[in-house]
Amino acid sequence: MSGTVWPTAAQVLDVLTLRAGYNTAVVMIGVALLGLAAGVVGSFTVLRKRAMMSDTLSHATLPGIGLAFLAATALGGEGRSLPVLLTGATAAGVAGVLVVHLIVRHSRLPEDAAMGAVLSVFFGLGAVILSYVQTLGTGAEGGIATFIYGRAAAMSAGDALLIAAVATGAVLATALLYKEFRAVCFDPGFAAAQGWPVGLIDLAMMTLVVVVTVVGLQAVGLILVIALIIVPAAAARFWTDRLGTMVVIAAGFGMASGYVGTALSALLPRFPAGGIIVLVAGALFLVSLFLAPRRGVAAAAWRHLRLRVSVEGQHLLRALFEAAEAAQRPTGAPADLADLRIARSWPPLRRALVLADLRRRGLLRRDAAAVALTPAGQEEAWRLTRNHRLWEEYLVNFAHLAPTHVDRSADLVEHVLDGALVAELEARLATIGRLPRLRGVPRSLHA
């Protein structure tokens, strides 16, 4: 980018190792602890489906900041004092949440409509108040507007220590209420039936969201602070199904977002710190979305591909078995793929993948254009054909489905039907001449 002075490797190393100055180090540690707290609290917020409520809360803090500044200035105090501004933000955020609850309770509006209305009105009110503050000309109003987008570099060491202390307290409170939060997130009905005060637990959870939101205003800004609460938790959800592990991962993602984002903002002072912090969190989310081993897009695509190749391989094994059966030749005799209708319909890549998988599993061998079942492949093909025919016979004769509507899945019927019924079905197939037999190999292979 034109005009941007890029940092050297030595400068990057100094910032990341906290050797770029006392204030920079303190701010980085403070914002990293804020990210940790946001990840911990955000995990329960995401599971409780309170993300929109958190967004409403963050926007509702803006008029509180302006009113706190006006009140402090009128009383002769320091209007830009961080504790004063955060107190006002907390009061306004709580008021916004209460207004949402009142609207939902005493009107027919759904919760999302109430949250959207409160978010818009409170944010508009805050913008008007801040515009008035800017016209006072006292000289103390400079920098108040940075709460909208955040300005971590403007923190003093005292501000950063206050943020770190409050964030640490939020983490400890979450740890103390872990069992209650878990119950309410996963089964609020059960928690209520057990006599737990679900309303108070929800209130405690939202109080922690308020605390983290308010202390994060200066670092990330009220527009983006919700991202620091929600994005690390959402990213952590891709990596695990266990709540405890999710909380730890979300805390790590939040801490990394705060630490790395603040470091980048120190190295690139022309760019807003809040935006960089959220972009780092977004990058972690994208990595999780695509590369998480269980829920990631790549893992899901790989599982789908393996399943598709496995199913197509079963189809090919059964087609080879039935082709040999129809021609009354040995089951392991070579067959030309061009003679199999199923193989002719496959694209070249699918055919190559299926053949490679079957050869890897020792079920198939290839000889020029022909393929042949190995002894293990013959056994597997016989098993698949038998199970298909048993299942078809069951659905036609016992479930009363038309033969054209029979599900031709390759489920193990022994896991669905009892032994007596399987024996009866085999007798039926033998009577009509459809019970599969291996040809050219000892009977012991399929006895």
C-alpha positions as CSV (number, residue, x, y, z in Angstrom):
1,M,0.0,0.0,0.0
2,S,1.4,3.4,-1.0
3,G,2.8,5.4,1.9
4,T,2.8,2.4,4.3
5,V,6.1,1.8,6.1
6,W,6.4,-2.0,6.6
7,P,8.1,-3.1,9.8
8,T,11.4,-5.0,9.7
9,A,11.8,-8.6,11.0
10,A,13.7,-7.2,14.1
11,Q,10.8,-4.9,14.9
12,V,8.3,-7.7,14.5
13,L,10.3,-9.9,16.9
14,D,10.7,-7.1,19.4
15,V,6.9,-6.5,19.5
16,L,6.0,-10.2,19.7
17,T,8.5,-10.8,22.5
18,L,7.2,-7.7,24.5
19,R,10.5,-5.8,24.0
20,A,9.0,-2.8,22.1
21,G,8.4,-0.7,25.2
22,Y,6.6,-0.9,28.5
23,N,3.3,0.6,27.4
24,T,3.1,-1.6,24.3
25,A,3.8,-4.7,26.3
26,V,1.2,-3.8,28.9
27,V,-1.5,-3.1,26.3
28,M,-0.7,-6.3,24.5
29,I,-1.0,-8.4,27.7
30,G,-4.2,-6.5,28.7
31,V,-5.9,-7.0,25.3
32,A,-4.8,-10.7,25.2
33,L,-6.4,-11.2,28.6
34,L,-9.5,-9.5,27.3
35,G,-9.5,-11.9,24.3
36,L,-9.2,-14.8,26.7
37,A,-12.2,-13.6,28.7
38,A,-14.2,-12.9,25.6
39,G,-13.5,-16.5,24.3
40,V,-14.6,-18.0,27.6
41,V,-17.8,-16.0,28.0
42,G,-18.5,-16.2,24.3
43,S,-18.6,-20.0,24.4
44,F,-21.7,-20.0,26.6
45,T,-23.2,-17.1,24.7
46,V,-22.9,-19.0,21.4
47,L,-24.3,-22.2,22.9
48,R,-27.2,-20.3,24.6
49,K,-27.9,-18.6,21.2
50,R,-27.5,-15.1,22.7
51,A,-25.2,-13.6,20.0
52,M,-27.8,-11.1,18.8
53,M,-28.5,-10.1,22.4
54,S,-24.8,-9.4,22.8
55,D,-24.7,-7.3,19.7
56,T,-27.7,-5.3,21.0
57,L,-25.9,-4.8,24.3
58,S,-22.7,-3.6,22.7
59,H,-24.5,-1.0,20.6
60,A,-26.6,0.1,23.6
61,T,-23.5,1.2,25.5
62,L,-22.9,4.2,23.2
63,P,-25.4,6.6,24.9
64,G,-24.1,5.6,28.3
65,I,-20.6,6.7,27.3
66,G,-21.8,10.1,26.1
67,L,-24.0,10.7,29.2
68,A,-21.3,9.6,31.6
69,F,-18.9,12.1,29.9
70,L,-21.5,14.9,30.2
71,A,-22.3,14.1,33.9
72,A,-18.6,13.9,34.9
73,T,-17.9,17.2,33.1
74,A,-20.9,18.9,34.7
75,L,-19.7,17.8,38.1
76,G,-16.2,19.1,37.5
77,G,-14.6,15.8,37.1
78,E,-12.5,14.2,34.4
79,G,-14.9,13.3,31.6
80,R,-12.5,11.1,29.8
81,S,-11.8,8.9,32.9
82,L,-12.0,5.3,31.7
83,P,-13.7,4.0,34.9
84,V,-16.4,6.8,34.5
85,L,-17.0,6.0,30.9
86,L,-17.1,2.3,31.5
87,T,-19.6,2.8,34.3
88,G,-21.9,4.7,32.0
89,A,-21.5,2.1,29.2
90,T,-22.4,-0.6,31.7
91,A,-25.5,1.2,32.8
92,A,-26.6,1.8,29.3
93,G,-25.9,-1.8,28.2
94,V,-27.9,-3.2,31.1
95,A,-30.7,-0.7,30.3
96,G,-30.8,-1.9,26.7
97,V,-31.1,-5.6,27.7
98,L,-33.9,-4.8,30.2
99,V,-35.8,-2.8,27.5
100,V,-35.6,-5.8,25.2
101,H,-37.0,-8.1,28.0
102,L,-39.8,-5.6,28.7
103,I,-40.7,-5.4,25.1
104,V,-40.8,-9.1,24.7
105,R,-42.8,-9.6,27.9
106,H,-45.4,-6.9,27.4
107,S,-45.9,-7.0,23.6
108,R,-46.3,-9.4,20.8
109,L,-43.0,-8.6,19.1
110,P,-40.6,-11.5,18.8
111,E,-37.2,-11.2,20.5
112,D,-35.2,-10.6,17.4
113,A,-37.5,-7.7,16.4
114,A,-37.2,-6.2,19.9
115,M,-33.4,-6.5,19.8
116,G,-33.2,-4.9,16.4
117,A,-35.4,-2.0,17.5
118,V,-33.4,-1.4,20.8
119,L,-30.1,-1.7,19.0
120,S,-31.0,0.9,16.4
121,V,-32.6,3.4,18.8
122,F,-29.9,3.2,21.4
123,F,-27.1,3.5,18.8
124,G,-28.9,6.4,17.2
125,L,-29.3,8.1,20.5
126,G,-25.7,7.6,21.3
127,A,-24.6,9.1,18.0
128,V,-26.7,12.2,18.7
129,I,-25.3,12.6,22.2
130,L,-21.7,12.2,20.9
131,S,-22.4,14.8,18.2
132,Y,-23.5,17.2,21.0
133,V,-20.4,16.3,23.1
134,Q,-18.1,17.3,20.1
135,T,-19.7,20.8,20.1
136,L,-18.9,21.6,23.7
137,G,-15.4,22.9,23.0
138,T,-14.0,21.9,26.4
139,G,-11.0,20.2,25.0
140,A,-11.7,17.0,26.9
141,E,-14.1,15.5,24.4
142,G,-11.3,14.5,22.0
143,G,-11.0,10.7,21.7
144,I,-14.5,9.9,23.0
145,A,-15.6,8.9,19.5
146,T,-12.8,6.3,19.4
147,F,-15.1,4.0,21.5
148,I,-17.1,3.4,18.4
149,Y,-14.2,1.7,16.6
150,G,-11.7,1.2,19.4
151,R,-8.2,2.5,19.8
152,A,-5.9,0.2,21.8
153,A,-2.9,2.3,21.2
154,A,-4.5,5.2,23.2
155,M,-4.6,3.1,26.4
156,S,-2.5,4.0,29.3
157,A,-0.9,1.4,31.4
158,G,-3.5,1.9,34.1
159,D,-6.3,1.4,31.6
160,A,-4.8,-1.8,30.3
161,L,-4.3,-3.1,33.9
162,L,-8.0,-2.3,34.7
163,I,-9.0,-4.2,31.6
164,A,-6.8,-7.2,32.5
165,A,-8.2,-7.2,36.1
166,V,-11.8,-7.1,35.0
167,A,-11.3,-9.8,32.3
168,T,-9.6,-12.0,34.9
169,G,-12.5,-11.6,37.2
170,A,-14.9,-12.5,34.4
171,V,-13.0,-15.7,33.7
172,L,-13.0,-16.7,37.4
173,A,-16.7,-16.0,37.7
174,T,-17.3,-18.2,34.7
175,A,-15.3,-21.0,36.3
176,L,-17.3,-20.8,39.5
177,L,-20.6,-20.9,37.5
178,Y,-19.5,-23.5,34.9
179,K,-21.9,-26.2,36.0
180,E,-24.9,-23.9,36.1
181,F,-24.0,-22.3,32.7
182,R,-23.6,-25.8,31.2
183,A,-26.9,-27.0,32.3
184,V,-28.8,-23.9,31.1
185,C,-27.0,-23.9,27.7
186,F,-27.8,-27.5,26.9
187,D,-31.1,-28.2,28.6
188,P,-32.8,-25.2,30.3
189,G,-36.0,-27.2,30.7
190,F,-34.2,-29.9,32.8
191,A,-32.4,-27.2,34.8
192,A,-35.7,-25.6,35.6
193,A,-37.3,-29.0,36.5
194,Q,-34.4,-29.5,39.0
195,G,-35.3,-26.3,40.7
196,W,-32.4,-24.2,39.3
197,P,-33.1,-20.5,38.9
198,V,-32.7,-20.4,35.1
199,G,-33.6,-16.7,34.9
200,L,-30.9,-15.7,37.4
201,I,-28.3,-17.9,35.7
202,D,-29.2,-16.3,32.4
203,L,-28.9,-12.9,34.0
204,A,-25.5,-13.8,35.4
205,M,-24.4,-15.0,32.0
206,M,-25.5,-11.7,30.4
207,T,-23.8,-9.8,33.2
208,L,-20.5,-11.3,32.2
209,V,-21.2,-10.5,28.6
210,V,-21.8,-6.9,29.7
211,V,-18.6,-6.8,31.7
212,V,-16.5,-8.2,28.8
213,T,-18.2,-6.0,26.3
214,V,-17.7,-2.8,28.3
215,V,-14.0,-3.4,29.1
216,G,-13.4,-4.3,25.4
217,L,-14.8,-1.0,24.1
218,Q,-11.6,0.9,24.2
219,A,-9.6,-1.9,22.6
220,V,-12.0,-3.0,19.9
221,G,-14.8,-0.6,19.8
222,L,-18.5,-1.1,20.4
223,I,-19.2,-2.1,16.8
224,L,-16.5,-4.8,16.7
225,V,-16.4,-6.0,20.3
226,I,-19.2,-8.5,19.7
227,A,-17.0,-10.2,17.1
228,L,-14.3,-10.8,19.8
229,I,-16.9,-12.5,21.9
230,I,-18.6,-14.6,19.2
231,V,-16.0,-15.4,16.6
232,P,-13.4,-17.2,18.8
233,A,-16.2,-19.3,20.3
234,A,-17.7,-20.1,16.9
235,A,-14.3,-21.1,15.6
236,A,-13.7,-23.3,18.6
237,R,-17.0,-25.1,18.0
238,F,-15.5,-26.6,14.8
239,W,-12.8,-28.5,16.7
240,T,-14.7,-30.3,19.4
241,D,-18.0,-31.6,20.8
242,R,-17.0,-31.2,24.4
243,L,-17.8,-28.0,26.3
244,G,-14.7,-27.9,28.4
245,T,-12.5,-28.3,25.4
246,M,-14.4,-25.8,23.5
247,V,-14.0,-23.2,26.2
248,V,-10.3,-23.8,26.4
249,I,-9.9,-23.5,22.6
250,A,-12.1,-20.4,22.4
251,A,-10.0,-18.8,25.2
252,G,-6.8,-19.6,23.2
253,F,-8.3,-18.2,20.0
254,G,-9.5,-15.1,21.8
255,M,-6.1,-14.5,23.5
256,A,-4.3,-15.1,20.2
257,S,-6.6,-12.6,18.4
258,G,-6.0,-10.0,21.0
259,Y,-2.2,-10.5,21.3
260,V,-1.4,-10.8,17.6
261,G,-4.0,-8.1,16.6
262,T,-2.5,-5.6,19.1
263,A,1.0,-6.5,17.9
264,L,0.1,-5.8,14.3
265,S,-1.6,-2.5,15.2
266,A,1.6,-1.5,17.0
267,L,3.6,-2.4,13.9
268,L,1.1,-0.8,11.6
269,P,-0.2,2.3,13.4
270,R,-2.1,3.6,10.4
271,F,-4.6,0.8,10.6
272,P,-7.3,0.6,13.3
273,A,-6.5,-1.8,16.2
274,G,-10.0,-3.0,16.6
275,G,-10.3,-4.0,12.9
276,I,-7.0,-5.8,12.9
277,I,-7.9,-7.7,16.1
278,V,-11.2,-8.8,14.6
279,L,-9.5,-9.7,11.3
280,V,-7.1,-12.0,13.2
281,A,-10.1,-13.6,14.9
282,G,-11.7,-14.0,11.5
283,A,-8.6,-15.6,10.1
284,L,-8.7,-18.2,12.9
285,F,-12.4,-18.8,12.1
286,L,-11.7,-19.4,8.5
287,V,-8.9,-21.8,9.3
288,S,-11.2,-23.6,11.7
289,L,-14.0,-23.6,9.1
290,F,-11.9,-25.3,6.4
291,L,-9.3,-27.3,8.3
292,A,-10.9,-28.5,11.6
293,P,-10.5,-32.3,11.6
294,R,-14.0,-33.2,12.5
295,R,-16.3,-30.3,11.5
296,G,-14.2,-28.5,8.9
297,V,-15.2,-28.2,5.3
298,A,-12.1,-30.1,4.1
299,A,-12.7,-33.0,6.5
300,A,-16.4,-33.2,5.6
301,A,-15.5,-33.2,1.9
302,W,-12.9,-35.9,2.5
303,R,-15.5,-38.1,4.4
304,H,-18.0,-37.6,1.7
305,L,-15.5,-38.6,-1.0
306,R,-14.5,-41.7,1.0
307,L,-18.1,-42.7,1.4
308,R,-18.8,-42.1,-2.3
309,V,-15.8,-44.2,-3.3
310,S,-16.7,-46.9,-0.8
311,V,-20.3,-47.1,-2.1
312,E,-19.3,-47.1,-5.7
313,G,-16.8,-49.8,-4.9
314,Q,-19.5,-51.9,-3.4
315,H,-21.6,-51.4,-6.5
316,L,-18.7,-52.5,-8.7
317,L,-18.0,-55.6,-6.6
318,R,-21.6,-56.7,-6.8
319,A,-21.7,-55.9,-10.5
320,L,-18.7,-58.1,-11.1
321,F,-20.2,-60.9,-9.0
322,E,-23.6,-60.8,-10.8
323,A,-21.9,-60.6,-14.2
324,A,-19.9,-63.8,-13.5
325,E,-23.1,-65.4,-12.1
326,A,-25.1,-64.6,-15.2
327,A,-22.4,-65.9,-17.5
328,Q,-21.9,-69.0,-15.3
329,R,-18.1,-68.4,-15.1
330,P,-15.8,-68.5,-12.1
331,T,-16.4,-65.6,-9.7
332,G,-12.7,-64.6,-9.9
333,A,-12.6,-64.6,-13.8
334,P,-11.4,-61.4,-15.4
335,A,-14.1,-59.0,-16.7
336,D,-13.9,-56.1,-19.1
337,L,-15.0,-52.8,-17.5
338,A,-16.6,-51.8,-20.8
339,D,-19.0,-54.7,-20.4
340,L,-20.3,-53.4,-17.0
341,R,-23.1,-50.8,-17.3
342,I,-22.3,-49.2,-14.0
343,A,-18.6,-48.6,-14.9
344,R,-19.5,-47.2,-18.3
345,S,-21.4,-44.4,-16.7
346,W,-18.6,-43.2,-14.4
347,P,-16.4,-40.3,-15.3
348,P,-12.7,-41.2,-15.6
349,L,-11.7,-39.7,-12.3
350,R,-14.3,-41.5,-10.3
351,R,-13.4,-44.8,-12.0
352,A,-9.7,-44.3,-11.2
353,L,-10.5,-43.5,-7.5
354,V,-12.8,-46.5,-7.1
355,L,-10.3,-49.0,-8.8
356,A,-7.4,-47.6,-6.7
357,D,-9.4,-48.0,-3.5
358,L,-10.4,-51.5,-4.2
359,R,-6.8,-52.5,-5.2
360,R,-5.5,-50.8,-2.0
361,R,-7.9,-52.9,0.0
362,G,-6.8,-56.1,-1.8
363,L,-10.3,-56.8,-3.2
364,L,-9.5,-56.3,-6.9
365,R,-6.6,-56.8,-9.3
366,R,-6.3,-55.2,-12.7
367,D,-4.9,-56.8,-15.8
368,A,-4.8,-54.4,-18.8
369,A,-8.4,-53.4,-19.5
370,A,-9.8,-56.2,-17.5
371,V,-10.3,-56.5,-13.7
372,A,-10.7,-59.5,-11.6
373,L,-11.8,-60.2,-8.0
374,T,-9.2,-61.4,-5.6
375,P,-10.2,-64.2,-3.1
376,A,-10.9,-61.5,-0.5
377,G,-12.8,-59.5,-3.2
378,Q,-14.9,-62.6,-4.1
379,E,-15.8,-63.1,-0.4
380,E,-16.8,-59.4,-0.1
381,A,-18.7,-59.4,-3.3
382,W,-20.6,-62.5,-2.3
383,R,-21.4,-61.0,1.1
384,L,-22.7,-57.8,-0.5
385,T,-24.8,-59.6,-3.0
386,R,-26.3,-61.9,-0.4
387,N,-27.2,-59.0,1.9
388,H,-28.8,-57.0,-0.9
389,R,-30.9,-59.9,-2.0
390,L,-31.9,-60.8,1.6
391,W,-32.9,-57.2,2.2
392,E,-34.8,-57.0,-1.1
393,E,-36.6,-60.2,-0.2
394,Y,-37.5,-58.9,3.2
395,L,-38.9,-55.6,1.9
396,V,-41.0,-57.2,-0.8
397,N,-42.4,-60.1,1.3
398,F,-42.6,-58.6,4.7
399,A,-42.7,-54.8,4.2
400,H,-44.9,-55.1,1.2
401,L,-43.0,-52.8,-1.0
402,A,-42.9,-53.1,-4.8
403,P,-39.7,-54.5,-6.2
404,T,-39.1,-51.3,-8.1
405,H,-39.2,-49.3,-4.8
406,V,-36.8,-51.5,-2.8
407,D,-33.9,-49.7,-1.1
408,R,-30.8,-51.3,-2.5
409,S,-28.5,-50.3,0.4
410,A,-25.7,-52.5,1.5
411,D,-26.5,-52.6,5.2
412,L,-25.6,-55.7,7.1
413,V,-29.0,-57.4,7.5
414,E,-27.7,-59.4,10.4
415,H,-27.7,-56.2,12.4
416,V,-31.4,-55.5,11.5
417,L,-33.1,-58.9,11.2
418,D,-32.9,-61.8,13.6
419,G,-31.2,-65.1,12.7
420,A,-34.4,-67.1,12.2
421,L,-35.8,-64.5,9.7
422,V,-32.4,-64.4,7.9
423,A,-32.6,-68.2,7.5
424,E,-36.1,-68.0,6.2
425,L,-35.1,-65.4,3.7
426,E,-32.2,-67.5,2.6
427,A,-34.5,-70.4,2.1
428,R,-36.8,-68.3,-0.1
429,L,-33.9,-67.1,-2.2
430,A,-32.7,-70.7,-2.6
431,T,-36.2,-71.7,-3.7
432,I,-36.3,-69.1,-6.5
433,G,-32.7,-69.7,-7.4
434,R,-31.4,-66.2,-6.3
435,L,-29.2,-67.3,-3.4
436,P,-25.7,-66.3,-4.5
437,R,-22.9,-68.9,-4.7
438,L,-19.2,-68.5,-5.3
439,R,-18.0,-70.3,-8.4
440,G,-14.5,-71.8,-8.8
441,V,-13.6,-71.5,-5.1
442,P,-14.1,-73.8,-2.1
443,R,-17.6,-73.7,-0.5
444,S,-15.9,-73.1,2.9
445,L,-15.2,-69.5,1.8
446,H,-18.9,-68.6,2.1
447,A,-20.3,-71.4,4.3
